[in-house]
Amino acid sequence: MSRLHYCTKRVVEYSKTDYFRQLLEPMNNLIHDLCENVYYSEECIDFAYTLEIERDDFEKGLEKLKSYKEKDIPEALVKSGYTKKDVVEFFEDVLRGSDPNNYMITLEWY
């Protein structure tokens, strides 16, 4: 017989840097393009403030991102001064900083 359980601790911490300020839409769309299963509660990913991605899927998205050429990075990110290297570093920071025991990675915009 299975029983229903609940999460006792879910903590979202401020990033060490100010990643992608005011770039919610292009960044969310990039994550959605890179990761197969991105979960969000809003009607449209463009303006979702919470994204949940399975850790394995996020890691696959990072590998896909690494194969991108600089021109494949969304124009809005480039115009704001970000490079492919910046986006790769963000993905790597998320993987390093997120709870390795949790199979889901949660990203919050606020």
N, C-alpha and C positions, 0 to 999 in steps of 0.2 A: 504494500500500500504506500503510495507516495503522499507526502505532506507538503503543504505550501510553506515556503520560507521567504524571508525578506532580508534586504540588505541593511546591515547595522551601521555601516559607515560609507558614506560617499562624499568625498571632499574634492572640490575643485579649487585649485590654488592659482593665484596670480602668476603669470609667466614672468620669468626673469627679465625679459625684454618686452617691448611694446610691439608685438607682432601685428602687422597688417591692419593698423588702425584705419577705420573707415572703409575697409575693403571687404566687407562681409560678403557681398554678392559674388565678386569674381573669385574670391578664395573658396567659398562654399561650392561654387560650380567646378572649380579645379579639383577639389577633394572628391566631389561626386563623380567626376570623369575618371579619376585615378582609382577610386575604391569601388568595388562592385556593389557592396551593400552599405549604404549610408542611411541611418534611421534618423528621422526628425519628426516633430509633432506638428509643425506648421504645414499649410497647404502646399507650399512651394519652397524648395531648398534655397532659393535666392535670398530669402530674408529669415532663414531659420537661425535662432539664437543658440540652439543646442543641437549638436550632432553627435551621434553614437556610431562607432565603427568597430567591427570585430578586429581584434589585434592582428590576426593573420592577414586579413584583408588590407589593413593599414600598411603592414609590412610589404605586401605585394604592390600596393599603390606607390610606396617609396621606390621600389625597384623599377616600376614603370616610369616614375618621374625621373629617375637617374638616366633613363634612356632618351628622355626628351632632349631636343635641341633648344637653345636659348629662345629661338623664335616661337616655340610651342608654349611658352609661358604667357598667360593672359596679358593683353596689352595694358589693362588697367593696373596690373601689378608693376609692369615695366615702367609705365609713366610715373608711378609713385616711387621709383628708384630701386625696386626689388629685382633681383636676378634669380636665375635658376638655383644658384648656390644658396641663396637666402632661403628659398622654399625647401630645398633638400635639408638644410640645417634645421629648419622648423620641424620637419617630419622626424628627423633624428632626435631632436630635443624632446619631442612628444614621446617617442618610444623609450628614451632613457628615463624621462621623468614620470611616466605614468606607472601605475601599479602593475607589476609583471604578473601578479596573481589573478588579475581581473582580465577576462578574455575580451572585455569591451573597453574601448577608449572613448572617453567623453570629452568633447570640445565645447566650450561655452564662450559666447561673445557677450561681454558687458564692459 
